[in-house]
Amino acid sequence: MRILLAEDDPLLGDGLRAGLRQLGFQVDWVRDGEAAERELRAEPYAAAVLDLGLPRRDGLDVLAGVRRAGVTLPVLVLTARDAVPDRIRGLDLGADDYVVKPVDLHELAARLRALVRRAHGQPQETLQAQDLALDPAARVVLQGGEPVSLSTREFDLLHVLLLNAGRVLSREQLEQQLYSWGREVDSNAIEVHVHHLRRKLGAARIQTVRGVGYMLPRVAPADGPRAESRTGPGDQTGDEPGPS
């Protein structure tokens, strides 16, 4: 999933971006409040990590501004301000969670996953639809109780589709969730990864809505064919041939 990180400290920001990427997030990093508000208004991020002590515009002002503009994405406030009144004000202005520095990276990632799940109406840690179960923290996928080996990009795509099970997503919407700034995206990247997922999970698991996009139905078609095998050459590590 793609998130926005707004943090002006270069060492902390670089460390958080690198660490969150290793834990499966696509991270765009901005260093001041004006850039943070501009990106939050313009891009459909899954969540945001917002420092309060930003230059050019304070984080609380950014938060208030995007909420007034109707931006509803989950916002986790990351700050050195540990006074209770500051936390209360941030929550009242629309923050969804509040973490005081220094923060454990794995705790931050867990809080982000929980915020995104709740924003999509998913109360449980494991996302389920049809005969599929996906654990975002462990990065494990099961089909009918059996493990399925997916590349990094295939896992991320299935994650987005399961978060939005029953909803049609356009190619552009999928690209916006799967690729952060500076990532080159081939014109047929999504089609390639959907093809690979269908080969591994079964052709009927992901439906194409012609002229609109792709959908993973909550219930699989009764006559949907299943994949013949779970793994194949090159499935265990990395992405299959295609964009990264």
C-alpha positions as CSV (number, residue, x, y, z in Angstrom):
1,M,0.0,0.0,0.0
2,R,1.1,3.5,-0.7
3,I,1.5,6.0,2.1
4,L,2.7,9.6,2.5
5,L,5.4,10.4,5.1
6,A,5.7,14.0,6.2
7,E,8.8,14.4,8.3
8,D,11.4,17.2,8.2
9,D,14.2,15.5,10.0
10,P,16.4,14.0,7.2
11,L,17.9,11.1,9.3
12,L,14.6,10.1,10.7
13,G,12.7,10.5,7.5
14,D,15.2,8.5,5.5
15,G,15.2,5.7,8.1
16,L,11.4,5.6,8.3
17,R,11.1,5.5,4.5
18,A,13.7,2.7,4.2
19,G,12.2,0.7,7.0
20,L,8.6,0.9,6.0
21,R,9.6,0.0,2.4
22,Q,11.2,-3.2,3.8
23,L,8.0,-4.0,5.6
24,G,5.9,-3.8,2.4
25,F,4.8,-0.1,2.1
26,Q,5.3,2.2,-0.9
27,V,6.4,5.5,0.7
28,D,6.4,9.0,-0.7
29,W,8.4,11.4,1.6
30,V,7.8,15.2,1.9
31,R,9.7,17.5,4.2
32,D,7.4,20.5,4.8
33,G,3.8,21.2,5.6
34,E,2.9,22.9,2.4
35,A,4.1,19.9,0.4
36,A,2.3,17.5,2.7
37,E,-1.1,19.3,2.3
38,R,-0.6,19.6,-1.5
39,E,0.0,15.8,-1.8
40,L,-2.7,14.8,0.5
41,R,-5.2,16.8,-1.4
42,A,-4.0,15.5,-4.8
43,E,-3.1,11.8,-4.3
44,P,-5.2,8.9,-3.1
45,Y,-2.9,7.5,-0.4
46,A,-3.9,4.6,1.8
47,A,-2.7,6.5,4.9
48,A,-0.4,9.3,6.0
49,V,2.3,9.6,8.7
50,L,2.3,13.3,9.7
51,D,4.9,15.0,11.9
52,L,3.6,18.1,13.7
53,G,6.7,20.1,13.8
54,L,7.0,20.7,10.0
55,P,8.4,23.9,8.5
56,R,6.4,26.2,6.3
57,R,3.1,24.9,7.8
58,D,2.5,23.2,11.1
59,G,1.3,19.7,11.0
60,L,-1.9,20.5,12.9
61,D,-2.7,23.2,10.4
62,V,-2.1,20.6,7.6
63,L,-4.4,18.2,9.3
64,A,-7.2,20.7,9.8
65,G,-6.9,21.9,6.2
66,V,-7.1,18.5,4.6
67,R,-10.1,17.5,6.8
68,R,-11.9,20.7,5.8
69,A,-11.2,19.7,2.2
70,G,-12.9,16.4,2.7
71,V,-9.8,14.2,2.7
72,T,-10.8,11.1,4.7
73,L,-7.7,8.9,4.6
74,P,-6.3,7.7,7.9
75,V,-3.7,10.0,9.4
76,L,-1.2,8.9,12.1
77,V,0.4,11.8,13.9
78,L,4.1,11.3,14.7
79,T,5.6,13.9,17.0
80,A,7.9,14.8,19.8
81,R,5.1,16.7,21.5
82,D,4.0,14.4,24.3
83,A,1.8,16.8,26.3
84,V,-1.8,15.5,26.7
85,P,-3.4,18.7,25.4
86,D,-1.4,18.5,22.2
87,R,-2.6,14.9,21.7
88,I,-6.2,15.8,22.4
89,R,-6.0,18.7,19.9
90,G,-4.6,16.5,17.2
91,L,-7.3,13.9,17.7
92,D,-10.0,16.5,17.7
93,L,-8.7,17.9,14.5
94,G,-9.1,14.6,12.7
95,A,-6.0,12.4,13.5
96,D,-6.8,8.7,13.7
97,D,-3.8,7.7,15.8
98,Y,-1.0,9.4,17.7
99,V,2.6,8.1,18.3
100,V,5.2,10.0,20.3
101,K,8.9,9.8,19.1
102,P,11.0,7.7,19.3
103,V,8.7,5.1,17.9
104,D,9.4,1.4,17.1
105,L,9.3,0.8,13.4
106,H,7.3,-2.4,13.7
107,E,4.8,-0.8,15.9
108,L,4.4,2.1,13.5
109,A,3.8,-0.4,10.6
110,A,1.3,-2.4,12.7
111,R,-0.6,0.8,13.5
112,L,-0.7,1.8,9.8
113,R,-2.0,-1.6,8.8
114,A,-4.7,-1.4,11.5
115,L,-5.8,2.1,10.3
116,V,-6.0,1.0,6.7
117,R,-8.0,-2.1,7.6
118,R,-10.5,-0.2,9.6
119,A,-10.8,2.5,6.8
120,H,-11.8,-0.3,4.5
121,G,-14.2,-1.9,6.9
122,Q,-11.9,-4.9,7.6
123,P,-11.9,-5.6,11.4
124,Q,-9.6,-8.6,11.3
125,E,-5.9,-8.7,10.7
126,T,-6.2,-11.4,8.0
127,L,-8.1,-10.3,4.9
128,Q,-10.5,-12.9,3.5
129,A,-12.6,-13.3,0.4
130,Q,-13.6,-16.3,-1.6
131,D,-11.2,-19.1,-0.5
132,L,-8.3,-16.6,-0.1
133,A,-6.7,-15.4,3.1
134,L,-4.0,-12.8,3.2
135,D,-1.9,-11.8,6.3
136,P,-0.4,-8.3,5.6
137,A,2.0,-8.5,8.5
138,A,3.5,-11.9,7.8
139,R,3.0,-11.4,4.0
140,V,1.5,-14.8,3.6
141,V,-1.3,-15.9,1.3
142,L,-3.4,-19.0,1.7
143,Q,-5.9,-20.5,-0.7
144,G,-8.1,-23.2,0.7
145,G,-5.7,-23.4,3.6
146,E,-2.7,-24.0,1.4
147,P,0.2,-21.5,1.0
148,V,0.5,-19.7,-2.4
149,S,3.9,-18.3,-3.4
150,L,3.6,-14.8,-4.9
151,S,6.1,-12.2,-6.0
152,T,6.3,-9.0,-4.1
153,R,4.2,-7.1,-6.6
154,E,1.7,-9.9,-7.0
155,F,1.2,-9.9,-3.2
156,D,0.8,-6.1,-3.1
157,L,-1.8,-6.2,-5.9
158,L,-3.8,-9.0,-4.2
159,H,-3.6,-7.0,-1.0
160,V,-5.2,-4.0,-2.6
161,L,-7.9,-6.1,-4.3
162,L,-8.8,-7.9,-1.1
163,L,-9.0,-4.6,0.8
164,N,-11.5,-3.5,-1.8
165,A,-13.2,-6.9,-2.4
166,G,-16.4,-6.5,-4.4
167,R,-15.4,-3.1,-5.7
168,V,-14.1,-2.4,-9.2
169,L,-10.7,-0.7,-9.4
170,S,-9.4,1.0,-12.5
171,R,-5.8,0.4,-13.7
172,E,-5.0,3.9,-12.7
173,Q,-6.3,3.4,-9.2
174,L,-4.3,0.2,-8.8
175,E,-1.1,1.9,-10.1
176,Q,-1.6,4.7,-7.6
177,Q,-1.6,2.2,-4.7
178,L,1.3,0.1,-5.9
179,Y,3.9,2.5,-7.1
180,S,5.6,5.4,-5.2
181,W,7.4,8.3,-6.8
182,G,10.3,7.5,-9.1
183,R,9.1,4.0,-10.0
184,E,8.8,3.4,-13.7
185,V,5.5,1.7,-14.6
186,D,5.1,0.0,-18.0
187,S,1.7,0.6,-19.7
188,N,0.7,-3.1,-19.2
189,A,2.2,-3.6,-15.8
190,I,-1.1,-4.2,-14.0
191,E,-2.3,-6.5,-16.8
192,V,0.8,-8.6,-16.4
193,H,0.5,-9.0,-12.7
194,V,-3.2,-9.8,-12.9
195,H,-2.4,-12.5,-15.5
196,H,0.2,-14.0,-13.1
197,L,-2.3,-14.0,-10.2
198,R,-5.0,-15.7,-12.3
199,R,-2.5,-18.4,-13.3
200,K,-1.7,-19.1,-9.7
201,L,-5.1,-18.6,-8.0
202,G,-7.5,-19.6,-10.8
203,A,-8.8,-17.6,-13.8
204,A,-12.1,-16.7,-12.2
205,R,-10.7,-15.3,-9.0
206,I,-10.2,-11.8,-10.5
207,Q,-12.8,-10.5,-12.9
208,T,-12.3,-7.9,-15.6
209,V,-15.0,-5.3,-16.0
210,R,-14.6,-4.3,-19.5
211,G,-13.7,-0.6,-20.0
212,V,-13.6,-0.1,-16.2
213,G,-11.1,-2.2,-14.4
214,Y,-10.7,-5.3,-12.2
215,M,-12.6,-6.7,-9.3
216,L,-12.1,-9.5,-6.8
217,P,-15.6,-10.7,-5.9
218,R,-16.2,-11.6,-2.3
219,V,-17.6,-15.0,-3.3
220,A,-16.0,-17.0,-6.1
221,P,-18.1,-18.1,-9.0
222,A,-19.4,-21.7,-8.4
223,D,-17.8,-23.0,-11.6
224,G,-14.6,-20.9,-11.4
225,P,-11.6,-23.0,-12.4
226,R,-8.8,-23.4,-9.8
227,A,-5.2,-23.0,-10.4
228,E,-3.5,-26.2,-11.3
229,S,-0.4,-25.6,-9.2
230,R,0.6,-23.3,-6.4
231,T,4.2,-22.5,-7.4
232,G,6.4,-22.6,-10.4
233,P,9.9,-21.7,-11.5
234,G,11.0,-18.3,-10.2
235,D,8.0,-17.9,-7.9
236,Q,9.8,-18.0,-4.6
237,T,11.8,-14.8,-4.6
238,G,11.4,-11.4,-6.2
239,D,9.1,-10.2,-8.9
240,E,8.4,-12.0,-12.2
241,P,9.5,-10.4,-15.4
242,G,7.9,-7.0,-15.6
243,P,8.0,-3.6,-14.0
244,S,9.1,-3.2,-10.4
